Amino acid sequence: MTKQEQKQENEQVELATKIKEEELEKLKKFDVDVRSLIQGSGKLTLERVTTNLRLDSLNSQLDAIEDTYKTLLQDRETYVKDLIAKYGSGISINPDDGSIIR
């Protein structure tokens, strides 16, 4: 492009009162793309919140099960100690019929 052509183009740009249609379309596409990203981000954020709430609930349930398991093991240990005190150490108990094996 010659200097004269460049000068004419610059003068046309300075005098323009409206951008070209393809320039406007490109601006609109940017806006649509940004809105789409914002919408997708919002959807994912809500899914993450919902997932975190579900995970919190599962963790609470798991904590309760773990606590119950620990209590059960302690109760079993106490019961076994009581049986040993009653029947003597070194015994085995048949779990099917309760017979004591010395």
PETASUL-V150581 format. One line per field, one symbol per residue. phi: phi as a letter, one per 20 degrees, with the letter a starting at -180 (. if undefined). psi: psi as a letter, one per 40 degrees, with the letter a starting at -180 (. if undefined). burial: 1 if it has 9 or more other C-alpha atoms within 8 Angstrom, else 0. Layout:
phi=???
psi=???
burial=???
This chain:
phi=.fffffffffffffefdbffgffffffffgfffffffffffffffffffffffffgffffffffffffffffffffffffffffffdnemecdfffcnfedd
psi=hiddddddddddddeieiiiddddddddddddddddddddddddddddddddddddddddddddddddddddddddddddddddddeiieiihhedeeihh.
burial=000001000000000000000001000000000000000000000000000000000000000000000000000000000011000000100100000000
